[in-house]
Amino acid sequence: MTTITTKAATPTEWDDVQRTLTGGGDGASCQCVWPVLRNKDWNATTKEQRVEILLDEITTGPPPGIVAYVDGEAAGWIRIGPRPGQARIVNTRTIVAATQEPLDDGDVWAVTCFSVRRDQRGKGLNAALLAAAVDYARTSGARLIEAYPVDTAAVKVSSNDLFHGALSTFLTAGFAVVGELRSGRPLVSLNLAA
C-alpha cells in the first residue's frame, strides 16, 4: 500500500524540492520560477539563476510550495502563495480580464504549478498536493485560491503542458469555474471564507 505525505517547502526540504523538479518535464530548467517572473525577466535568467531565485524564496520564506512524498521519497511539488507575489499571474492579460478579484489583494492566493516525477505519476499526487496546498493557504489566512488549469476534456496537451494542473483535479477538490482565459483554459477559484 502506497503512503502519500506532504510537507511545506522549507530549507530542510531543499534537496527534496530539487528531486521533484528534476524527475521529468521542464522542472529542472524552470525551477518553478516561471510564475514569479514577468516574461522579459524570465527570458533574461539562466537555469542557475532560477535555482538561486527558488532557493532564496525557500530560505527567506514563507514556503512557496508543498512537497509530496510517496513512501518517504520526494515525488511531487505544487507552487502556491499570495497571487501578488507571482508577477507573471498579475501581468497576464487573460488572467487580468478573467479574474473577479483585485490584483493587489494578498488574501487571494494562486496555484500555478505542479511537478510530479515521471516515475511517480498516476498515483494521485496532484490531488494530494492540492489538498495540502488548500490547507496551507487556509491556515496562512488566505481568503480565496485561484488557479488556471487545463480542461483535458476540451483540449489535448502533453503531460509536460499539464504543469497548471487538470481541471478535473480542481473540480474534485471543490473549486468552481469562474472565468475563462481561452478555450480549454478556465479560471477556477475556491472561497476559503465560506
N, C-alpha and C positions, 0 to 999 in steps of 0.2 A: 504494500500500500504506500502510495506517494504522500509525503507530507510537505505542504507549502507553507512557508512562514515569510514574514516581511519585516523590514527594519527601515527607519528613516536613514537617509544617506548622510552620515557624519564622517569626520576624518577617519574614524576607525574602520569604516566600510569602503574606503577609497579603492583598495585592491579589488573588492567585490564589484564596485561600480565599473571599474575597468574590465573586469571579466565579463560582465553583462554586455558591455558595449562592443566587445571585440569577438563576439561569437557568430558573426554573420551580418550582412547588410552594411549600411553606411555608418553604423555607430562608432567604429574605430576612428574614422576620419572626422565625423561630425562632432563627436563628444557631447552630443545633446546641447550644443551651444547655439545651434541654428535658431531656436525660438527667442533667444535673448539678444540677438544682434540684428540690426537693420541690414538689408541686403548689401549695401555698399561696405559696411563694416565686416560682414561675413566674408565677402569676396577679398577683403584685404588681410585676412588671417590665414595662418598656416595651421596644419594639424597640431603642431607643437604648441602654438599659441592657444588653440582651443582647449588642449589638455590643461594648460595653465589657468585659463578662464574658469573651467569647470572645477579644478582643484581649489581655486580661490573662493568660488561660490560655496563649495562644501566646507572649506576651512573656516570662512567667516560666518557661515550660517545666516539664517536658518536653513535647514536642509532643503535643497531644491528638488528633491525627489525621494523615491522609495525603491529599495532593492528587494526583489523576491528571491527566495531560496527554495530549491527542491531537494529535500532530504539533506539540508545543510549546505548545499552547493549553490553559489550565486548563479542565478539563471535569468533574471529579468530586471527591468528598470522602467520607471514611469517618472516623467517630469511633471510636477505640479507646484504651483506657487501663485502669489498675487499677480494678476494679469498686468498691472502697470510695469512690473519688473521684467516683462517679456516683450522687449521693444518691437520685435517683428509682428507680434499679435496686434498691438495697438497702432501699428503703422501699415496694416494690410487693409487696403480699401474695401475688399469684400467683407471682411470681418467688421470693420467700422460701420458699413452700411447695414449689416445684418443684426448686430447686437442691439439689445434693448437696454443695455446698462451703460452708465457713464464710463468713459475710457479711463478716467483717473481714479476710479473707485478701488482702493486697495482691499476692500472686503470682497471683491469679485476675484476669484482665483481661476486659473486656466490649466487644463490638462493639455499638454502639447506634444508629448512624445511617449511612445512605448518602444522598448527594445528587448527582444527575447532571443536568447541564444538559439541558433538553429537546432541544436540537439535537444532543446527543451520545449520546442513548440508543440502545440496540440495537447497540453496538459492543463489548460485553464489558467495560465499565468496572468493573462491580461485582465481577466475578471478578478483575480485575487489582488493584483496590483491596483486596479481601480477601486476596489472596496477599501483597501488600505489608504489610498490617496484621499478618498472621501472622508474617512475617519480622521486622517491627519488634518485636512482642511477644516473640518468641523471643530476639532479640539484647538485649532490655532485661531479660531474666531472668524473664519470666512463666512460670508452671508450667502454666497452663491458660487457655483462652479460652472464654468463654460468649457466646452470642448468642440472640436472641429473635425469629427470623424469622417470616414469614408463609408458610404452606403454600398456595401458589396453586392446587394441585390440589384442595384441600378447601374453600377459600373464595374468593369473588370480591371483589377490592378494587380501588380506583382506583390509578393509578400513584402518586398523591400519598401513599397509605397504605402504600406499599412502602418507606418510609424505613428500616424494620427489616431490609430485605433479603428475598429469596426463599429459602425452604428449599432449593430445588434448588441454589442457588449455594453454600450452606454444605456440603451433602452432597457435591457435586463436589470441594470443597476438603478433604474428609476429616473433616469434623465428623460427629458422631453425635447422634442424638436421645436425650436422657437424661431428659426430662420434658415435661410439657405445662402451659402456662399456662391455656389454654382451647382449645376446638375450633378447629383451624386455626392455632394459635399454639404451636408446640413450643419447648422449650428445648433448644439444641444445645450441644455442647462439643467442644473439641479439646485433647487432652492433649499438651503440648509436652515433657513429661519422658519420654515413652515412646520 
